[in-house]
């Protein structure tokens, strides 16, 4: 089987030739023998194009780099995936003003300030610039304030959306791609489709922010408090975000070239929401988007790295095809119980914690975890995958041990 066929077979609940091993990367420090030279510079850290609209990388990365990474992983017998995402624009009548406030007696940090003057009024976003020392490979805090950025959430002095009066303004910031952006995306997808066909790899499209978009724009406390004290506002906010997600997904489906659509859900777990709130504010639009993607003949994946067990029935009811990422360490998931409760309704990716098992575990610990995950959740409907990525500080020696252990348990299963 080629990689795309293997992954799709697994996601459909069939039995592939072996359990796939897929390593998503987030600044992973590649070993020397897997690196390449780009514009006279050795490419040490690996990323993915999923990050292009929501993070500031410390070094350049584009689809050509993605292609190189895919070839390197495939050369080791692993599977890999190409990530794409649809751009968006701000309405041409919106005027953006950026400025910086110096530290004061009351505020020890620089404040990065952005104001969007829209035809419906102004939105202001203010974030502390904390300037932590970042080790090589990690994403960095931008020097301005983009609307969607993980750095903003804990550092915000003022989030841009706090009430219903802000939503008409927000709509001006969530516009369809310009003609130039759309042309560029189509040209990119032409290259992605050709490479994917040549190498036999899967393409997944990240077109839905879901509740993560709400958290980026209003903060964790603002969103959860709104759910309890002002649910009508939060419902309208969720509806605005869904309209945005749906339009981007429509564009992605219309242009084609993707095999699976992914919705973010890092901020949708029980770390933030009760199951009752998830059913009210997340589930309905998740199900709508799944139906839309299925009608187009594609697969749908959802991301939830913690708090999985209380949400299983709703994820089954939503009819997702794949859940990223199951973590037996940070989420303390009993893999046997998880498999039993899912009952083959959807496939799983995960099984190995990246930060603790790969980051600090011994070879024997890593081997034990890999064997347990594959033997418990495989051989069908399971993709072995570090949760939720390989990072700059993930030791290559641990990755090698994971790969060797995967080969061992795959041979035993044959």
C-alpha positions in Angstrom: 0.0 0.0 0.0 1.1 3.6 -0.6 0.8 6.0 2.3 -2.5 7.6 1.2 -4.2 4.3 0.6 -2.9 3.0 4.0 -4.2 6.0 5.9 -7.6 6.1 4.2 -8.0 2.4 4.7 -7.3 2.8 8.4 -9.6 5.8 8.7 -12.4 3.7 7.0 -11.9 1.0 9.7 -10.4 -1.5 7.3 -7.3 -3.5 8.0 -4.3 -1.9 6.2 -1.0 -3.8 5.4 0.3 -2.5 8.7 -0.5 0.1 11.4 0.6 3.5 10.1 3.1 5.7 12.0 2.5 9.4 11.3 4.6 12.0 13.0 3.2 15.5 12.9 6.0 18.1 13.5 6.1 21.4 15.3 9.7 22.6 15.0 11.1 19.1 15.2 14.9 19.1 15.3 15.8 16.7 12.5 18.9 14.5 12.7 21.8 15.5 10.4 21.3 12.6 8.0 17.7 13.7 7.2 18.4 17.4 6.8 18.7 19.3 3.5 20.1 22.6 2.2 17.7 25.4 1.2 19.2 28.7 -0.1 22.6 27.9 1.3 21.1 27.2 4.7 20.8 23.8 6.5 17.1 23.1 7.3 17.3 21.9 10.9 13.8 22.3 12.2 10.7 20.9 10.5 7.2 22.4 10.4 4.0 22.0 8.4 1.8 24.4 6.4 -1.0 24.0 8.9 0.8 26.6 11.0 1.0 29.3 8.3 -2.0 31.4 9.4 -1.8 31.0 13.2 1.8 31.0 14.2 5.0 33.0 13.6 7.8 30.7 12.7 11.4 31.5 13.5 12.5 30.6 10.0 11.0 30.4 6.5 8.8 27.4 5.6 6.7 26.7 2.5 5.2 23.9 0.6 8.5 23.0 -1.1 9.8 22.4 2.4 6.8 20.3 3.1 7.6 18.1 0.1 11.1 17.6 1.3 9.9 16.6 4.8 7.4 14.1 3.3 10.2 12.5 1.2 12.4 12.1 4.3 9.6 10.4 6.4 8.6 8.2 3.5 12.2 7.1 3.1 12.1 5.7 6.6 8.9 3.8 5.9 6.7 6.1 7.9 3.5 7.8 6.6 3.2 11.6 6.2 0.5 14.1 5.3 0.4 17.4 3.5 -1.5 20.1 5.4 -3.2 23.0 3.6 -5.4 25.9 4.8 -7.5 28.4 3.1 -6.6 32.1 3.6 -9.1 34.8 4.4 -9.1 38.6 4.2 -10.2 41.8 6.0 -12.9 44.0 4.4 -11.2 46.7 2.3 -13.1 49.4 4.3 -11.3 48.3 7.5 -8.4 50.5 8.7 -5.9 48.8 10.9 -3.7 50.8 13.3 -0.8 49.2 15.2 1.1 50.8 18.0 3.2 49.9 21.1 3.0 51.2 24.6 6.2 51.3 26.7 6.3 49.7 30.2 5.1 51.7 33.1 4.9 51.4 36.9 1.6 49.5 36.5 2.6 47.4 33.5 6.1 45.9 33.4 5.8 44.8 29.7 5.5 46.5 26.4 1.9 46.4 25.2 1.2 45.5 21.6 -1.9 47.3 20.5 -4.1 46.9 17.4 -7.3 48.7 16.5 -9.6 47.7 13.6 -11.8 50.6 12.5 -14.7 48.9 10.7 -17.8 50.4 9.2 -19.7 49.0 12.3 -17.2 50.5 14.8 -13.8 49.8 16.3 -12.4 46.6 17.8 -9.3 46.9 20.0 -6.8 44.1 20.8 -4.1 44.6 23.4 -1.5 42.0 24.3 1.6 42.0 26.6 4.9 41.4 24.7 6.6 39.1 27.2 9.8 38.3 25.1 10.5 34.9 26.7 13.7 33.4 25.6 12.8 30.8 23.0 15.1 27.9 22.2 15.8 27.2 18.5 12.9 25.8 16.6 10.0 27.0 18.7 7.4 29.4 17.4 7.8 33.0 18.5 5.5 35.8 19.7 4.9 38.2 16.8 5.7 41.9 17.1 2.1 42.8 16.2 -1.3 41.4 17.3 -2.9 39.0 14.8 -6.4 37.9 15.7 -5.7 34.2 15.8 -2.6 33.3 17.9 -2.0 31.1 20.9 0.4 33.6 22.4 -2.4 36.1 22.7 -4.6 34.1 25.0 -2.7 34.3 28.3 -1.1 37.6 27.6 -4.1 39.6 26.6 -4.9 42.8 28.4 -8.0 43.3 26.2 -9.5 40.7 23.9 -11.2 42.1 20.8 -14.6 40.4 21.3 -16.5 40.7 24.6 -20.2 41.2 23.8 -22.9 41.1 21.1 -22.0 44.7 20.0 -18.6 43.4 18.7 -20.0 40.8 16.4 -21.0 43.1 13.5 -17.5 44.5 13.6 -15.9 41.0 13.7 -17.7 40.0 10.5 -15.6 42.6 8.6 -12.4 40.8 9.8 -13.6 37.3 8.6 -14.0 37.9 4.9 -13.5 35.5 2.0 -10.1 35.4 0.3 -9.3 38.2 -2.2 -9.0 37.3 -5.8 -5.2 37.4 -5.5 -5.3 35.1 -2.4 -7.6 32.7 -4.2 -5.4 32.6 -7.2 -2.3 31.9 -5.1 -4.2 29.2 -3.2 -5.3 27.5 -6.4 -1.7 27.6 -7.8 -0.4 26.1 -4.6 -3.0 23.4 -4.7 -2.0 22.5 -8.2 1.5 21.8 -6.9 0.2 20.0 -3.8 -2.1 17.7 -5.9 0.7 16.8 -8.3 3.2 16.0 -5.5 0.5 14.1 -3.5 -0.3 12.0 -6.6 3.3 11.3 -7.4 4.2 10.2 -3.9 0.9 8.7 -2.9 0.3 10.8 0.2 -2.8 12.1 1.9 -3.8 15.8 1.9 -5.7 17.2 4.8 -7.3 20.7 4.9 -7.5 22.8 8.0 -10.5 25.0 7.3 -12.4 25.1 10.6 -11.3 26.9 13.8 -14.5 26.0 15.7 -14.4 26.9 19.4 -10.7 27.6 19.1 -11.6 30.7 17.2 -13.9 31.8 20.0 -11.1 31.4 22.6 -8.6 33.3 20.4 -10.9 36.2 20.1 -12.4 36.4 23.6 -10.1 34.4 25.9 -10.8 31.3 27.9 -12.5 33.1 30.8 -14.5 35.4 28.5 -15.9 32.5 26.5 -16.7 30.2 29.5 -18.3 33.1 31.5 -20.4 34.1 28.4 -21.6 30.5 28.1 -22.9 30.7 31.7 -24.0 34.3 32.0 -24.8 35.4 28.4 -25.5 32.3 26.4 -27.4 34.2 23.7 -24.3 36.2 22.9 -22.0 33.2 22.8 -24.5 31.3 20.5 -24.4 34.3 18.1 -20.6 34.3 18.4 -20.4 30.6 17.6 -22.7 31.1 14.7 -20.5 33.8 13.2 -17.4 31.6 13.6 -19.3 28.7 11.9 -20.3 30.8 9.0 -16.6 31.7 8.6 -15.5 28.0 8.9 -18.2 26.9 6.5 -17.2 29.4 3.8 -13.6 28.4 4.0 -14.5 24.8 3.9 -16.8 25.4 0.8 -13.8 27.0 -1.0 -11.6 24.1 -0.1 -14.1 21.6 -1.3 -14.8 23.5 -4.5 -11.1 23.8 -5.4 -10.4 20.2 -4.4 -7.3 18.3 -3.8 -7.9 17.4 -0.2 -8.8 13.9 1.1 -9.8 15.0 4.6 -11.0 18.1 6.4 -9.9 18.8 10.0 -11.5 20.9 12.6 -9.4 22.2 15.5 -10.6 21.4 19.0 -7.7 22.0 21.3 -9.8 24.4 23.3 -13.0 22.4 23.2 -12.3 19.7 25.7 -13.4 19.2 29.3 -10.4 21.3 30.4 -12.6 24.2 29.3 -16.2 23.0 28.7 -18.6 20.6 30.4 -20.2 18.0 28.2 -23.5 19.9 28.4 -21.8 23.1 27.1 -20.1 21.1 24.4 -23.4 19.7 23.3 -25.0 23.2 23.2 -22.2 25.3 21.6 -19.9 22.9 19.8 -21.7 19.8 18.7 -24.5 21.2 16.4 -22.1 23.0 14.1 -19.5 20.2 14.3 -22.2 17.8 13.0 -23.2 20.2 10.3 -19.6 20.5 9.0 -19.2 16.7 9.2 -22.3 16.2 7.1 -21.1 18.8 4.6 -17.8 17.1 4.2 -19.3 13.7 3.9 -21.7 14.9 1.2 -18.6 15.8 -0.8 -17.2 12.3 -0.4 -14.4 13.2 2.0 -13.3 12.2 5.5 -13.5 14.4 8.6 -11.1 14.6 11.5 -11.5 16.3 14.8 -8.7 17.4 17.3 -9.1 16.8 21.0 -6.0 15.9 23.0 -7.5 15.9 26.6 -10.9 15.3 28.2 -11.8 12.8 25.5 -13.8 10.2 27.4 -16.8 12.3 28.5 -17.1 13.6 24.9 -17.0 10.2 23.1 -20.8 9.7 22.7 -21.1 13.1 21.1 -18.1 12.6 18.8 -19.7 9.3 17.7 -23.0 11.0 17.2 -21.3 13.7 15.1 -20.1 11.0 12.8 -16.4 12.0 12.7 -14.0 9.7 10.9 -10.8 10.3 12.9 -10.0 11.7 16.3 -6.6 13.4 16.7 -4.9 12.7 19.4 -5.4 10.1 22.0 -2.9 10.4 24.9 -2.6 7.8 27.6 -0.4 10.0 29.7 -1.7 13.6 29.8 -5.3 12.4 29.4 -4.8 9.2 31.5 -6.9 7.3 28.9 -7.4 3.6 29.4 -6.9 2.4 25.8 -8.8 -0.8 26.2 -11.8 1.0 27.6 -11.6 3.7 24.9 -11.6 1.1 22.1 -14.6 -0.7 23.7 -16.6 2.5 24.0 -15.9 3.7 20.5 -17.0 0.4 19.1 -15.3 1.0 15.7 -17.4 4.1 15.1 -14.3 6.2 14.2 -10.5 5.8 13.9 -8.0 7.1 16.4 -4.5 8.7 16.1 -2.1 8.9 18.9 -1.0 6.5 21.6 2.4 8.0 22.5 2.9 11.1 24.6 5.6 13.3 23.0 6.7 15.5 25.9 7.0 12.8 28.6 7.3 9.4 27.0 9.5 10.5 24.1 11.0 13.5 25.8 12.0 11.8 29.1 11.2 8.1 28.8 13.8 5.3 28.6 14.1 3.1 25.6 12.2 0.3 27.5 9.4 2.7 28.5 9.0 3.9 24.9 9.0 0.3 23.6 6.4 -0.7 26.1 4.1 2.2 25.3 4.3 1.6 21.5 3.6 -2.1 21.9 0.7 -1.5 24.2 -0.9 1.2 21.9 -0.6 -0.9 18.7 -1.6 -4.2 20.3 -4.6 -2.6 22.0 -5.9 -0.2 19.4 -4.6 -1.8 16.2 -4.4 -3.3 13.6 -7.4 -1.4 12.0 -8.8 2.0 12.8 -5.5 3.2 14.5 -2.7 5.4 13.5 0.3 5.4 15.8 1.2 9.1 16.3 3.1 11.1 18.9 0.7 13.4 20.8 0.4 15.9 19.5 3.7 16.5 17.6 7.5 16.1 17.5 8.9 19.3 19.0 12.3 21.0 18.9 13.3 19.2 22.2 12.1 15.8 21.2 15.3 13.6 21.2 16.0 11.9 17.9 17.1 8.8 19.9 13.6 8.5 21.3 12.1 8.8 17.9 14.4 6.1 16.6 13.3 3.9 19.5 9.7 4.5 18.7 10.2 3.6 15.0 12.1 0.5 15.9 9.4 -0.5 18.4 6.7 0.1 15.8 8.6 -2.2 13.4 8.7 -4.9 16.1 5.1 -4.8 16.9 4.1 -4.5 13.3 6.0 -7.7 12.5 4.4 -9.5 15.4 1.0 -8.6 14.1 1.7 -10.0 10.6 
